Amino acid sequence: MPEDDYASELVTVELDWADLDEPYRRNITRRQLGQLLLQLDDMAETTASQ
């Protein structure tokens, strides 16, 4: 896979809240982002049902 194609598949995820000194940033693939979003959705559903 050409390097440009690989780079276009990466996204930056940034988490930030008051207790952090600086935002938490990581580059992940679009596939990893999809899996992360599914996990967060499952967590939200579990929390809502409690």
Stockholm file with secondary structure:
# STOCKHOLM 1.0

chainA/1-50         MPEDDYASELVTVELDWADLDEPYRRNITRRQLGQLLLQLDDMAETTASQ
#=GR chainA/1-50 SS CCHHHHHHTEEEEEECCTTCSSCEEEEEEHHHHHHHHHHHHHHHHHHHHC
#=GC SS_cons        CCHHHHHHTEEEEEECCTTCSSCEEEEEEHHHHHHHHHHHHHHHHHHHHC
//
